[in-house]
């Protein structure tokens, strides 16, 4: 049993799929997810003034009550 386990560990180390590789992969994926979330948040904050302006125009034109008055 010990020989088989040692053989598996050696094969995994040779393939680069050790415990450290999985940990590094997880850290990279978390960093990428954080970067994407940060960019999405920055884009949302950047677009808030435009969204407020559009909502204000929509409300001035009647909102849902306007119906077919404005094409």
C-alpha positions in Angstrom: 0.0 0.0 0.0 2.8 2.5 0.9 4.5 1.7 -2.4 1.3 2.4 -4.4 0.7 5.6 -2.5 4.2 6.8 -3.1 3.9 5.9 -6.8 0.7 8.0 -7.1 2.3 10.9 -5.3 5.3 10.8 -7.6 3.1 10.6 -10.7 1.0 13.5 -9.5 4.1 15.6 -8.8 5.5 14.8 -12.2 2.2 15.8 -13.8 2.1 19.1 -11.9 -1.2 18.3 -10.3 -0.1 18.5 -6.7 -1.8 20.2 -3.8 0.1 23.4 -4.5 -1.1 23.6 -8.1 -4.7 23.4 -7.0 -4.3 26.0 -4.4 -2.6 28.4 -6.9 -5.4 27.8 -9.4 -8.0 28.6 -6.8 -6.2 31.8 -5.9 -5.9 32.9 -9.5 -9.6 32.2 -10.1 -10.5 34.2 -7.0 -8.3 37.0 -8.2 -9.9 37.0 -11.6 -13.4 36.9 -10.1 -12.6 39.9 -7.9 -11.2 41.8 -10.9 -14.3 41.1 -13.0 -16.6 42.1 -10.1 -14.6 45.3 -9.6 -14.8 46.2 -13.2 -18.6 45.5 -13.2 -19.0 47.7 -10.1 -17.0 50.5 -11.7 -19.0 50.3 -14.9 -22.3 50.5 -12.8 -21.0 53.5 -10.9 -19.9 55.2 -14.1 -23.3 54.7 -15.7 -25.5 55.8 -12.7 -25.8 59.5 -13.8 -27.0 58.5 -17.3 -29.5 56.0 -15.8 -30.8 58.7 -13.5 -31.2 61.1 -16.4 -33.0 58.5 -18.5 -35.4 57.7 -15.6 -36.1 61.4 -15.1 -37.0 61.8 -18.8 -39.1 58.7 -18.8 -41.0 60.0 -15.8 -41.5 63.4 -17.4 -43.0 61.8 -20.5 -45.6 59.9 -18.4 -43.9 56.6 -17.6 -46.2 53.6 -18.0 -49.2 55.9 -18.2 -48.0 57.5 -21.5 -49.1 54.4 -23.4 -49.0 55.1 -27.2 -48.5 58.9 -27.0 -44.8 58.7 -27.6 -43.4 56.3 -30.3 
